[in-house]
Amino acid sequence: MRYWLFKSEPDTWSWQDQQKKGDAGEEWNGVRNYQARNFMREMKTGDLGFFYHSQTDKAVVGIVEVCAESHPDSTTDDPRWDCVDIRAVRPFEKPVTLADCKADPRLADMVLVNNTRLSVQPVTEEEWRAVCDLGGTKP
């Protein structure tokens, strides 16, 4: 299993929106960055990810699971763009902010800390455990 981070602006697609989709999940579409797309092409069903509110909150607010592997993005006819489907697993007990991540030496090399613009990014197992620890959430 691998770990990931999915970023969304809460006024566009929030954690609450994701939760409402239930076990069926939702297509993580609209990504138009090659590196982020390539990460989604690597994902496997059952991989876990952080759901991150960007822009205003700048915080990890929940855990999601990949429930459908890479497939064509339904929001475009351009065959270059793929996406995965994700479903909400559980919310964080306490949101973990970007400031929390930057302040924790265990997360000094985390992509989120060093490249805040990338919308889909990998997370190491050590980073996964550290962020879950900061959020009082079971890994």
Short mmCIF file of the C-alpha atoms (twelve columns), coordinates in Angstrom:
data_MODEL
# 
_entry.id   MODEL 
# 
loop_
_atom_site.group_PDB 
_atom_site.id 
_atom_site.type_symbol 
_atom_site.label_atom_id 
_atom_site.label_alt_id 
_atom_site.label_comp_id 
_atom_site.label_asym_id 
_atom_site.label_seq_id 
_atom_site.Cartn_x 
_atom_site.Cartn_y 
_atom_site.Cartn_z 
_atom_site.pdbx_PDB_model_num 
ATOM 1   C CA . MET A 1   0.000   0.000  0.000   1 
ATOM 2   C CA . ARG A 2   1.091   3.520  -0.756  1 
ATOM 3   C CA . TYR A 3   0.075   6.866  0.698   1 
ATOM 4   C CA . TRP A 4   -0.910  10.096 -1.017  1 
ATOM 5   C CA . LEU A 5   -2.239  13.595 -0.423  1 
ATOM 6   C CA . PHE A 6   -5.150  15.103 -2.370  1 
ATOM 7   C CA . LYS A 7   -5.600  18.891 -2.248  1 
ATOM 8   C CA . SER A 8   -8.866  20.679 -2.831  1 
ATOM 9   C CA . GLU A 9   -10.177 24.173 -2.257  1 
ATOM 10  C CA . PRO A 10  -13.008 23.693 0.255   1 
ATOM 11  C CA . ASP A 11  -15.336 26.074 -1.583  1 
ATOM 12  C CA . THR A 12  -14.935 23.924 -4.728  1 
ATOM 13  C CA . TRP A 13  -14.922 20.405 -3.190  1 
ATOM 14  C CA . SER A 14  -14.799 20.023 0.582   1 
ATOM 15  C CA . TRP A 15  -14.299 17.142 2.971   1 
ATOM 16  C CA . GLN A 16  -18.036 17.322 3.690   1 
ATOM 17  C CA . ASP A 17  -18.760 16.985 -0.052  1 
ATOM 18  C CA . GLN A 18  -16.462 13.963 -0.182  1 
ATOM 19  C CA . GLN A 19  -18.162 12.334 2.823   1 
ATOM 20  C CA . LYS A 20  -21.605 12.759 1.229   1 
ATOM 21  C CA . LYS A 21  -20.517 10.525 -1.671  1 
ATOM 22  C CA . GLY A 22  -20.350 7.533  0.700   1 
ATOM 23  C CA . ASP A 23  -18.733 4.247  -0.239  1 
ATOM 24  C CA . ALA A 24  -19.184 4.882  -3.967  1 
ATOM 25  C CA . GLY A 25  -16.699 7.736  -3.727  1 
ATOM 26  C CA . GLU A 26  -16.094 10.366 -6.346  1 
ATOM 27  C CA . GLU A 27  -13.855 10.897 -9.340  1 
ATOM 28  C CA . TRP A 28  -10.840 13.075 -8.452  1 
ATOM 29  C CA . ASN A 29  -11.065 14.947 -11.723 1 
ATOM 30  C CA . GLY A 30  -9.915  18.229 -13.185 1 
ATOM 31  C CA . VAL A 31  -6.219  17.708 -12.479 1 
ATOM 32  C CA . ARG A 32  -4.200  19.309 -15.286 1 
ATOM 33  C CA . ASN A 33  -0.660  18.807 -14.068 1 
ATOM 34  C CA . TYR A 34  1.422   16.011 -15.597 1 
ATOM 35  C CA . GLN A 35  3.249   15.150 -12.399 1 
ATOM 36  C CA . ALA A 36  -0.007  14.902 -10.404 1 
ATOM 37  C CA . ARG A 37  -1.589  12.854 -13.212 1 
ATOM 38  C CA . ASN A 38  1.371   10.486 -13.233 1 
ATOM 39  C CA . PHE A 39  1.034   9.982  -9.474  1 
ATOM 40  C CA . MET A 40  -2.624  9.034  -9.980  1 
ATOM 41  C CA . ARG A 41  -1.572  6.530  -12.638 1 
ATOM 42  C CA . GLU A 42  0.595   4.839  -9.973  1 
ATOM 43  C CA . MET A 43  -2.242  4.486  -7.466  1 
ATOM 44  C CA . LYS A 44  -3.825  1.155  -6.626  1 
ATOM 45  C CA . THR A 45  -7.205  0.346  -5.122  1 
ATOM 46  C CA . GLY A 46  -6.853  0.429  -1.342  1 
ATOM 47  C CA . ASP A 47  -4.105  3.067  -1.254  1 
ATOM 48  C CA . LEU A 48  -4.836  5.717  1.375   1 
ATOM 49  C CA . GLY A 49  -4.569  9.462  1.138   1 
ATOM 50  C CA . PHE A 50  -4.888  12.620 3.142   1 
ATOM 51  C CA . PHE A 51  -7.689  14.988 2.150   1 
ATOM 52  C CA . TYR A 52  -6.206  18.471 2.361   1 
ATOM 53  C CA . HIS A 53  -8.156  21.735 2.329   1 
ATOM 54  C CA . SER A 54  -6.030  24.250 0.440   1 
ATOM 55  C CA . GLN A 55  -6.314  28.029 0.174   1 
ATOM 56  C CA . THR A 56  -8.179  28.977 3.371   1 
ATOM 57  C CA . ASP A 57  -7.781  26.173 5.939   1 
ATOM 58  C CA . LYS A 58  -4.486  24.777 4.660   1 
ATOM 59  C CA . ALA A 59  -4.990  21.609 6.702   1 
ATOM 60  C CA . VAL A 60  -5.287  17.847 6.447   1 
ATOM 61  C CA . VAL A 61  -8.891  17.186 7.462   1 
ATOM 62  C CA . GLY A 62  -9.538  13.552 6.593   1 
ATOM 63  C CA . ILE A 63  -8.413  10.216 5.222   1 
ATOM 64  C CA . VAL A 64  -9.570  8.864  1.863   1 
ATOM 65  C CA . GLU A 65  -9.095  5.570  0.049   1 
ATOM 66  C CA . VAL A 66  -8.546  4.990  -3.665  1 
ATOM 67  C CA . CYS A 67  -11.612 3.009  -4.765  1 
ATOM 68  C CA . ALA A 68  -11.025 3.027  -8.551  1 
ATOM 69  C CA . GLU A 69  -7.685  3.068  -10.314 1 
ATOM 70  C CA . SER A 70  -6.616  5.451  -13.062 1 
ATOM 71  C CA . HIS A 71  -9.165  5.999  -15.839 1 
ATOM 72  C CA . PRO A 72  -10.013 8.793  -18.306 1 
ATOM 73  C CA . ASP A 73  -11.117 12.033 -16.646 1 
ATOM 74  C CA . SER A 74  -14.807 12.555 -17.459 1 
ATOM 75  C CA . THR A 75  -14.444 16.355 -17.432 1 
ATOM 76  C CA . THR A 76  -12.431 16.458 -20.668 1 
ATOM 77  C CA . ASP A 77  -12.240 14.806 -24.071 1 
ATOM 78  C CA . ASP A 78  -8.449  15.181 -24.008 1 
ATOM 79  C CA . PRO A 79  -6.995  11.656 -23.649 1 
ATOM 80  C CA . ARG A 80  -3.925  12.939 -21.793 1 
ATOM 81  C CA . TRP A 81  -5.842  13.416 -18.529 1 
ATOM 82  C CA . ASP A 82  -6.673  10.596 -16.150 1 
ATOM 83  C CA . CYS A 83  -8.004  10.459 -12.622 1 
ATOM 84  C CA . VAL A 84  -8.822  8.021  -9.828  1 
ATOM 85  C CA . ASP A 85  -11.912 7.675  -7.646  1 
ATOM 86  C CA . ILE A 86  -11.618 8.180  -3.892  1 
ATOM 87  C CA . ARG A 87  -13.958 7.618  -0.966  1 
ATOM 88  C CA . ALA A 88  -13.929 9.161  2.507   1 
ATOM 89  C CA . VAL A 89  -12.668 6.839  5.254   1 
ATOM 90  C CA . ARG A 90  -12.670 9.029  8.376   1 
ATOM 91  C CA . PRO A 91  -12.166 12.622 9.464   1 
ATOM 92  C CA . PHE A 92  -9.178  13.789 11.430  1 
ATOM 93  C CA . GLU A 93  -9.770  14.244 15.157  1 
ATOM 94  C CA . LYS A 94  -7.867  17.518 14.882  1 
ATOM 95  C CA . PRO A 95  -6.995  19.117 11.529  1 
ATOM 96  C CA . VAL A 96  -3.258  19.245 10.851  1 
ATOM 97  C CA . THR A 97  -2.305  22.576 9.343   1 
ATOM 98  C CA . LEU A 98  0.482   23.338 6.922   1 
ATOM 99  C CA . ALA A 99  2.098   25.323 9.756   1 
ATOM 100 C CA . ASP A 100 1.964   22.186 11.956  1 
ATOM 101 C CA . CYS A 101 3.672   20.192 9.206   1 
ATOM 102 C CA . LYS A 102 6.359   22.827 8.649   1 
ATOM 103 C CA . ALA A 103 7.066   22.981 12.390  1 
ATOM 104 C CA . ASP A 104 7.522   19.218 12.806  1 
ATOM 105 C CA . PRO A 105 11.075  18.024 12.012  1 
ATOM 106 C CA . ARG A 106 9.715   14.577 11.058  1 
ATOM 107 C CA . LEU A 107 8.056   16.248 8.051   1 
ATOM 108 C CA . ALA A 108 10.961  18.382 6.814   1 
ATOM 109 C CA . ASP A 109 11.194  16.421 3.534   1 
ATOM 110 C CA . MET A 110 7.432   16.060 2.951   1 
ATOM 111 C CA . VAL A 111 6.354   17.205 -0.528  1 
ATOM 112 C CA . LEU A 112 3.583   19.338 1.030   1 
ATOM 113 C CA . VAL A 113 6.173   21.286 3.029   1 
ATOM 114 C CA . ASN A 114 8.413   21.848 0.018   1 
ATOM 115 C CA . ASN A 115 5.955   22.094 -2.895  1 
ATOM 116 C CA . THR A 116 2.634   23.443 -1.701  1 
ATOM 117 C CA . ARG A 117 1.286   23.863 -5.246  1 
ATOM 118 C CA . LEU A 118 1.175   20.207 -6.333  1 
ATOM 119 C CA . SER A 119 -2.450  19.001 -6.065  1 
ATOM 120 C CA . VAL A 120 -1.744  15.258 -5.833  1 
ATOM 121 C CA . GLN A 121 1.437   14.094 -4.159  1 
ATOM 122 C CA . PRO A 122 3.057   11.063 -2.554  1 
ATOM 123 C CA . VAL A 123 3.439   10.678 1.209   1 
ATOM 124 C CA . THR A 124 5.951   8.297  2.803   1 
ATOM 125 C CA . GLU A 125 4.842   5.829  5.467   1 
ATOM 126 C CA . GLU A 126 6.832   7.770  8.084   1 
ATOM 127 C CA . GLU A 127 5.149   11.034 7.056   1 
ATOM 128 C CA . TRP A 128 1.770   9.293  7.115   1 
ATOM 129 C CA . ARG A 129 2.288   8.168  10.704  1 
ATOM 130 C CA . ALA A 130 3.616   11.575 11.797  1 
ATOM 131 C CA . VAL A 131 0.663   13.512 10.340  1 
ATOM 132 C CA . CYS A 132 -1.810  11.030 11.831  1 
ATOM 133 C CA . ASP A 133 -0.034  11.445 15.188  1 
ATOM 134 C CA . LEU A 134 -0.303  15.241 14.969  1 
ATOM 135 C CA . GLY A 135 -4.012  14.907 14.191  1 
ATOM 136 C CA . GLY A 136 -4.783  12.401 16.928  1 
ATOM 137 C CA . THR A 137 -6.017  10.032 14.250  1 
ATOM 138 C CA . LYS A 138 -5.437  6.306  13.824  1 
ATOM 139 C CA . PRO A 139 -2.995  5.749  10.911  1 
# 
